[in-house]
């Protein structure tokens, strides 16, 4: 079962890789927001609430990162230059696909 089915999106042009990358970006943004909220919270109860949510988001991000690495969508141990080159090529392919349609 792919990510699209898990998310209930049976008909879409997005690949599982694209959905995973977008989800990772969303989780990273949410973690930043919860971290900032945790640090700025004035009461211990709010700090605890935000901290618990931050911990949950980090866990979700970790699981998504592991899935993406297992599927070969992310190669965290590749040289940065190769990662940049791969990202550039993927972006070019996407632009070529949408420009020619």
Secondary structure, DSSP 8 states (H G I E B T S, - for coil): --HHHHTT--S-S--HHHHHHHHHHHHHHHHHHHHHHHHH--SHHHHHHHHHHHHHHHHHHHHHHHHHHHHTS--TTS-HHHHHHHHHHHHHHHHHHHHH-
